[in-house]
Amino acid sequence: MANTTSAKKAARKTLRRTEINKSRRTRLKTEVRRVEEAIAAGNKEQALAALKAAEPVLARTAQNGVVHKRTARRKISRLSQRVNAMGASVVPTR
């Protein structure tokens, strides 16, 4: 257990940040799952909409340090490839 005032404050901050990061990670997983479900259902329009919603969430979680930036870019890239493979149209990425 923390003994000094600064250590106690650090422990409080860690708990707060853990809760925030947990909610961000949950949101990230939900958005990715929506894209994957639309791909599995074969609905390209829904998959495009879900990817468009998931991409900024992935970018923000990487920016906030919840996931590594290369991990986020890799997930966006792979999801985009899977959506593009469903049909002829191209999905713009950042």
DSSP file (Angstrom, degrees, kcal/mol; ACC not computed):
  #  RESIDUE AA STRUCTURE BP1 BP2  ACC     N-H-->O    O-->H-N    N-H-->O    O-->H-N    TCO  KAPPA ALPHA  PHI   PSI    X-CA   Y-CA   Z-CA
    1    1 A M              0   0    0      0, 0.0     2,-0.1     0, 0.0     7,-0.1   0.000 360.0 360.0 360.0 148.4    0.0    0.0    0.0
    2    2 A A        -     0   0    0      1,-0.1     3,-0.0     5,-0.1     6,-0.0  -0.406 360.0-178.7 -69.7 141.0    1.1    3.5   -0.7
    3    3 A N        +     0   0    0     -2,-0.1    -1,-0.1     0, 0.0     2,-0.1   0.779  57.5  66.8-108.4 -40.6    2.6    5.5    2.2
    4    4 A T  S  > S-     0   0    0      1,-0.1     4,-2.1     4,-0.0     5,-0.2  -0.408  84.0-116.9 -84.9 161.2    3.5    8.9    0.9
    5    5 A T  H  > S+     0   0    0      1,-0.2     4,-2.2     2,-0.2     5,-0.2   0.900 115.7  49.7 -61.5 -42.6    0.9   11.5   -0.3
    6    6 A S  H  > S+     0   0    0      1,-0.2     4,-2.3     2,-0.2    -1,-0.2   0.869 109.9  50.7 -67.9 -35.4    2.3   11.5   -3.8
    7    7 A A  H  > S+     0   0    0      2,-0.2     4,-2.0     1,-0.2    -1,-0.2   0.879 109.7  50.8 -68.8 -37.0    2.1    7.7   -4.0
    8    8 A K  H  X S+     0   0    0     -4,-2.1     4,-2.0     2,-0.2    -2,-0.2   0.909 111.2  48.1 -65.3 -41.6   -1.5    7.7   -2.7
    9    9 A K  H  X S+     0   0    0     -4,-2.2     4,-2.6     1,-0.2    -2,-0.2   0.912 109.9  52.3 -64.7 -41.9   -2.4   10.3   -5.4
   10   10 A A  H  X S+     0   0    0     -4,-2.3     4,-2.2     1,-0.2    -1,-0.2   0.883 108.2  51.6 -61.2 -38.5   -0.7    8.2   -8.1
   11   11 A A  H  X S+     0   0    0     -4,-2.0     4,-1.9     2,-0.2    -1,-0.2   0.899 110.1  48.8 -65.6 -40.6   -2.7    5.2   -7.0
   12   12 A R  H  X S+     0   0    0     -4,-2.0     4,-2.2     1,-0.2    -2,-0.2   0.917 111.7  49.3 -63.9 -43.3   -5.9    7.2   -7.3
   13   13 A K  H  X S+     0   0    0     -4,-2.6     4,-2.9     1,-0.2     5,-0.2   0.886 108.1  54.1 -63.5 -38.8   -5.0    8.4  -10.7
   14   14 A T  H  X S+     0   0    0     -4,-2.2     4,-2.4     1,-0.2    -1,-0.2   0.914 108.2  48.9 -62.6 -43.1   -4.1    4.9  -11.8
   15   15 A L  H  X S+     0   0    0     -4,-1.9     4,-1.9     2,-0.2    -1,-0.2   0.919 113.0  47.6 -62.3 -43.4   -7.5    3.7  -10.8
   16   16 A R  H  X S+     0   0    0     -4,-2.2     4,-2.0     1,-0.2    -2,-0.2   0.939 113.8  46.3 -62.5 -47.5   -9.2    6.5  -12.7
   17   17 A R  H  X S+     0   0    0     -4,-2.9     4,-2.9     1,-0.2     5,-0.2   0.858 108.6  56.8 -65.4 -35.5   -7.2    6.0  -15.8
   18   18 A T  H  X S+     0   0    0     -4,-2.4     4,-2.2    -5,-0.2    -1,-0.2   0.916 107.9  47.5 -61.8 -43.3   -7.8    2.3  -15.7
   19   19 A E  H  X S+     0   0    0     -4,-1.9     4,-2.0     2,-0.2    -2,-0.2   0.911 113.7  47.3 -64.2 -42.9  -11.5    2.8  -15.8
   20   20 A I  H  X S+     0   0    0     -4,-2.0     4,-2.1     1,-0.2    -2,-0.2   0.934 113.9  46.8 -64.6 -46.4  -11.3    5.3  -18.6
   21   21 A N  H  X S+     0   0    0     -4,-2.9     4,-2.6     1,-0.2    -1,-0.2   0.862 109.2  55.5 -64.7 -35.3   -9.0    3.0  -20.7
   22   22 A K  H  X S+     0   0    0     -4,-2.2     4,-2.1    -5,-0.2    -1,-0.2   0.917 108.9  46.6 -63.6 -43.1  -11.3    0.1  -20.0
   23   23 A S  H  X S+     0   0    0     -4,-2.0     4,-2.2     2,-0.2    -2,-0.2   0.892 112.8  49.9 -67.7 -38.1  -14.3    1.9  -21.4
   24   24 A R  H  X S+     0   0    0     -4,-2.1     4,-2.3     2,-0.2    -2,-0.2   0.907 110.8  49.2 -65.3 -41.2  -12.3    3.0  -24.4
   25   25 A R  H  X S+     0   0    0     -4,-2.6     4,-2.4     2,-0.2    -2,-0.2   0.885 110.6  51.1 -65.3 -38.7  -11.1   -0.5  -25.1
   26   26 A T  H  X S+     0   0    0     -4,-2.1     4,-2.2     2,-0.2    -2,-0.2   0.915 110.2  48.8 -63.8 -43.8  -14.6   -1.8  -24.8
   27   27 A R  H  X S+     0   0    0     -4,-2.2     4,-2.3     2,-0.2    -2,-0.2   0.910 110.4  52.0 -62.7 -42.1  -15.9    0.7  -27.3
   28   28 A L  H  X S+     0   0    0     -4,-2.3     4,-2.3     1,-0.2    -2,-0.2   0.936 110.5  46.9 -59.0 -49.2  -13.0   -0.2  -29.7
   29   29 A K  H  X S+     0   0    0     -4,-2.4     4,-2.4     1,-0.2    -1,-0.2   0.873 111.0  52.7 -63.2 -37.9  -13.9   -3.9  -29.5
   30   30 A T  H  X S+     0   0    0     -4,-2.2     4,-2.1     2,-0.2    -1,-0.2   0.926 110.1  47.2 -63.7 -45.4  -17.6   -3.2  -30.1
   31   31 A E  H  X S+     0   0    0     -4,-2.3     4,-1.7     2,-0.2    -2,-0.2   0.907 113.4  47.8 -64.2 -42.4  -16.9   -1.1  -33.2
   32   32 A V  H  X S+     0   0    0     -4,-2.3     4,-2.4     1,-0.2    -1,-0.2   0.903 110.3  52.9 -64.9 -40.4  -14.6   -3.7  -34.6
   33   33 A R  H  X S+     0   0    0     -4,-2.4     4,-2.6     1,-0.2    -2,-0.2   0.883 105.2  54.8 -62.7 -38.8  -17.1   -6.4  -33.9
   34   34 A R  H  X S+     0   0    0     -4,-2.1     4,-2.0     2,-0.2    -1,-0.2   0.900 109.3  47.4 -61.3 -41.0  -19.9   -4.5  -35.7
   35   35 A V  H  X S+     0   0    0     -4,-1.7     4,-2.2    15,-0.2    -2,-0.2   0.941 113.0  48.3 -64.6 -46.3  -17.7   -4.3  -38.8
   36   36 A E  H  X S+     0   0    0     -4,-2.4     4,-2.4     1,-0.2    -2,-0.2   0.865 110.5  51.2 -64.2 -36.7  -16.9   -8.0  -38.6
   37   37 A E  H  X S+     0   0    0     -4,-2.6     4,-1.9     2,-0.2    -1,-0.2   0.892 109.9  49.5 -67.3 -39.0  -20.5   -8.9  -38.2
   38   38 A A  H  X>S+     0   0    0     -4,-2.0     5,-1.8     2,-0.2     4,-0.8   0.882 111.7  49.2 -66.4 -38.0  -21.5   -6.9  -41.2
   39   39 A I  H ><5S+     0   0    0     -4,-2.2     3,-0.7     1,-0.2    -2,-0.2   0.927 111.2  49.4 -65.1 -44.6  -18.8   -8.6  -43.2
   40   40 A A  H 3<5S+     0   0    0     -4,-2.4    -2,-0.2     1,-0.3    -1,-0.2   0.847 109.8  51.6 -63.6 -33.8  -20.0  -12.0  -42.1
   41   41 A A  H 3<5S-     0   0    0     -4,-1.9    -1,-0.3    -5,-0.1    -2,-0.2   0.658 110.4-125.3 -77.2 -15.1  -23.5  -11.1  -43.0
   42   42 A G  T <<5 +     0   0    0     -4,-0.8     2,-1.0    -3,-0.7    -3,-0.2   0.667  62.5 141.4  80.4  16.8  -22.4  -10.1  -46.5
   43   43 A N     >< -     0   0    0     -5,-1.8     4,-2.1     1,-0.2    -1,-0.2  -0.797  27.3-177.3 -96.1  99.9  -23.9   -6.7  -46.2
   44   44 A K  H  > S+     0   0    0     -2,-1.0     4,-2.8     2,-0.2     5,-0.2   0.892  79.7  52.1 -67.4 -41.1  -21.4   -4.3  -47.9
   45   45 A E  H  > S+     0   0    0      1,-0.2     4,-2.2     2,-0.2    -1,-0.2   0.924 113.3  44.8 -62.3 -43.7  -23.3   -1.1  -47.2
   46   46 A Q  H  > S+     0   0    0      2,-0.2     4,-2.5     1,-0.2    -1,-0.2   0.883 112.6  52.2 -66.8 -38.0  -23.6   -1.9  -43.5
   47   47 A A  H  X S+     0   0    0     -4,-2.1     4,-2.5    -9,-0.3    -2,-0.2   0.902 109.3  49.5 -65.0 -40.9  -19.9   -2.9  -43.4
   48   48 A L  H  X S+     0   0    0     -4,-2.8     4,-2.5     2,-0.2    -2,-0.2   0.926 112.4  47.5 -62.9 -44.7  -18.9    0.4  -45.0
   49   49 A A  H  X S+     0   0    0     -4,-2.2     4,-1.6     1,-0.2    -2,-0.2   0.911 113.3  48.0 -63.2 -42.4  -20.9    2.4  -42.5
   50   50 A A  H  X S+     0   0    0     -4,-2.5     4,-2.2     2,-0.2   -15,-0.2   0.891 112.0  49.5 -66.4 -39.1  -19.5    0.3  -39.6
   51   51 A L  H  X S+     0   0    0     -4,-2.5     4,-2.4     1,-0.2    -2,-0.2   0.898 108.0  53.8 -65.9 -39.8  -16.0    0.8  -40.9
   52   52 A K  H  < S+     0   0    0     -4,-2.5    -1,-0.2     1,-0.2    -2,-0.2   0.850 113.9  42.7 -62.8 -33.9  -16.5    4.5  -41.3
   53   53 A A  H  X S+     0   0    0     -4,-1.6     4,-0.8    -5,-0.2    -2,-0.2   0.826 115.2  49.4 -78.9 -33.4  -17.6    4.6  -37.6
   54   54 A A  H  X S+     0   0    0     -4,-2.2     4,-2.6   -23,-0.2     5,-0.2   0.822  96.9  68.8 -77.9 -31.6  -14.8    2.3  -36.4
   55   55 A E  H  X S+     0   0    0     -4,-2.4     4,-2.3     1,-0.2    -1,-0.2   0.919 101.6  43.2 -59.5 -49.1  -11.9    4.0  -38.0
   56   56 A P  H  > S+     0   0    0      0, 0.0     4,-2.6     0, 0.0    -1,-0.2   0.858 112.6  54.5 -65.8 -31.3  -11.9    7.2  -35.9
   57   57 A V  H  X S+     0   0    0     -4,-0.8     4,-2.3     2,-0.2    -2,-0.2   0.932 109.9  46.9 -65.1 -44.3  -12.5    5.2  -32.7
   58   58 A L  H  X S+     0   0    0     -4,-2.6     4,-1.9     1,-0.2    -1,-0.2   0.923 113.1  49.2 -60.4 -44.9   -9.4    3.1  -33.5
   59   59 A A  H  X S+     0   0    0     -4,-2.3     4,-2.3    -5,-0.2    -2,-0.2   0.904 111.7  48.9 -63.5 -41.4   -7.4    6.2  -34.3
   60   60 A R  H  X S+     0   0    0     -4,-2.6     4,-2.3     2,-0.2     6,-0.2   0.902 108.9  51.6 -67.0 -40.5   -8.5    7.9  -31.0
   61   61 A T  H  <>S+     0   0    0     -4,-2.3     5,-2.4     1,-0.2     6,-1.0   0.871 112.2  47.6 -65.6 -33.8   -7.7    4.9  -28.9
   62   62 A A  H ><5S+     0   0    0     -4,-1.9     3,-1.0     4,-0.2     7,-0.2   0.907 110.6  51.6 -69.5 -40.6   -4.2    4.8  -30.4
   63   63 A Q  H 3<5S+     0   0    0     -4,-2.3    -2,-0.2     1,-0.3    -1,-0.2   0.856 110.5  48.7 -64.1 -34.7   -3.8    8.5  -29.9
   64   64 A N  T 3<5S-     0   0    0     -4,-2.3    -1,-0.3    -5,-0.1    -2,-0.2   0.492 117.3-113.6 -85.0  -3.2   -4.7    8.2  -26.2
   65   65 A G  T < 5S+     0   0    0     -3,-1.0    -3,-0.2    -4,-0.3    -2,-0.1   0.617  81.9 122.6  85.5  12.6   -2.3    5.3  -25.8
   66   66 A V  S   <S+     0   0    0     -5,-2.4     2,-0.3    -6,-0.2    -4,-0.2   0.924  86.3  12.5 -72.5 -43.7   -4.9    2.6  -25.1
   67   67 A V  S    S-     0   0    0     -6,-1.0    -2,-0.3    -9,-0.2    -1,-0.2  -0.898  98.0 -91.7-125.0 160.0   -3.5    0.5  -28.1
   68   68 A H     >  -     0   0    0     -2,-0.3     4,-2.1     1,-0.1     3,-0.2  -0.395  33.3-122.0 -70.1 147.8   -0.3    1.0  -30.0
   69   69 A K  H  > S+     0   0    0      1,-0.2     4,-2.2    -7,-0.2     5,-0.2   0.854 112.6  50.1 -62.4 -35.5   -0.6    3.2  -33.1
   70   70 A R  H  > S+     0   0    0      2,-0.2     4,-2.3     1,-0.2    -1,-0.2   0.843 107.5  54.5 -73.0 -31.7    0.6    0.5  -35.4
   71   71 A T  H  > S+     0   0    0      2,-0.2     4,-2.3     1,-0.2    -2,-0.2   0.930 110.1  47.0 -63.7 -44.6   -1.9   -2.0  -34.0
   72   72 A A  H  X S+     0   0    0     -4,-2.1     4,-2.4     1,-0.2    -2,-0.2   0.925 112.7  48.3 -63.7 -45.2   -4.7    0.5  -34.7
   73   73 A R  H  X S+     0   0    0     -4,-2.2     4,-2.5     1,-0.2    -1,-0.2   0.880 111.1  51.7 -63.7 -37.5   -3.4    1.1  -38.3
   74   74 A R  H  X S+     0   0    0     -4,-2.3     4,-2.7     2,-0.2     5,-0.2   0.914 109.9  48.5 -65.1 -43.0   -3.1   -2.6  -38.9
   75   75 A K  H  X S+     0   0    0     -4,-2.3     4,-2.4     2,-0.2     5,-0.2   0.922 112.7  48.0 -63.5 -43.7   -6.7   -3.3  -37.7
   76   76 A I  H  X S+     0   0    0     -4,-2.4     4,-2.4     1,-0.2    -2,-0.2   0.925 113.1  49.0 -61.1 -44.8   -8.0   -0.5  -39.9
   77   77 A S  H  X S+     0   0    0     -4,-2.5     4,-2.3     1,-0.2    -2,-0.2   0.925 112.9  45.6 -62.2 -46.6   -6.0   -1.8  -42.9
   78   78 A R  H  X S+     0   0    0     -4,-2.7     4,-2.0     2,-0.2    -1,-0.2   0.883 113.5  48.8 -69.3 -38.1   -7.2   -5.4  -42.5
   79   79 A L  H  X S+     0   0    0     -4,-2.4     4,-2.3    -5,-0.2    -1,-0.2   0.912 111.2  51.1 -65.6 -40.8  -10.8   -4.4  -42.0
   80   80 A S  H  X S+     0   0    0     -4,-2.4     4,-2.7    -5,-0.2    -2,-0.2   0.902 108.9  51.1 -62.0 -41.9  -10.6   -2.2  -45.0
   81   81 A Q  H  X S+     0   0    0     -4,-2.3     4,-1.9     1,-0.2    -1,-0.2   0.908 110.5  48.7 -62.0 -41.9   -9.2   -5.0  -47.1
   82   82 A R  H  < S+     0   0    0     -4,-2.0     4,-0.5     2,-0.2    -2,-0.2   0.886 112.9  46.9 -67.5 -38.1  -12.0   -7.4  -46.0
   83   83 A V  H >< S+     0   0    0     -4,-2.3     3,-1.2     1,-0.2     4,-0.5   0.916 112.1  50.7 -68.7 -42.0  -14.7   -4.8  -46.8
   84   84 A N  H >< S+     0   0    0     -4,-2.7     3,-1.2     1,-0.3    -2,-0.2   0.840 102.3  61.0 -63.3 -32.9  -13.1   -4.1  -50.2
   85   85 A A  T 3< S+     0   0    0     -4,-1.9    -1,-0.3     1,-0.2    -2,-0.2   0.682  91.7  69.5 -68.8 -16.0  -13.0   -7.8  -51.0
   86   86 A M  T <  S-     0   0    0     -3,-1.2    -1,-0.2    -4,-0.5     2,-0.2   0.781 116.8 -16.2 -72.3 -26.1  -16.8   -7.9  -50.7
   87   87 A G  S <  S-     0   0    0     -3,-1.2    -1,-0.0    -4,-0.5     0, 0.0  -0.844  76.3 -82.0-160.2-166.3  -17.2   -5.9  -53.9
   88   88 A A  S    S+     0   0    0     -2,-0.2    -4,-0.1     2,-0.1    -3,-0.0   0.735  86.7  97.0 -88.3 -24.4  -15.6   -3.6  -56.5
   89   89 A S  S    S-     0   0    0      1,-0.1     2,-0.4    -4,-0.0    -2,-0.2  -0.306  70.0-126.2 -73.3 154.0  -15.8   -0.2  -54.8
   90   90 A V        -     0   0    0     -2,-0.0    -1,-0.1     0, 0.0    -2,-0.1  -0.801  10.7-138.0-103.0 138.0  -12.8    1.2  -52.9
   91   91 A V        -     0   0    0     -2,-0.4     2,-0.3   -11,-0.2    -7,-0.1  -0.834  21.8-130.5 -93.4 122.6  -12.9    2.3  -49.3
   92   92 A P        -     0   0    0      0, 0.0     2,-0.3     0, 0.0    -1,-0.0  -0.546  26.3-169.0 -73.3 136.6  -11.0    5.5  -48.7
   93   93 A T              0   0    0     -2,-0.3   -16,-0.0     1,-0.0   -17,-0.0  -0.818 360.0 360.0-119.1 163.4   -8.5    5.4  -45.7
   94   94 A R              0   0    0     -2,-0.3    -1,-0.0     0, 0.0     0, 0.0   0.474 360.0 360.0 -81.9 360.0   -6.7    8.2  -44.1
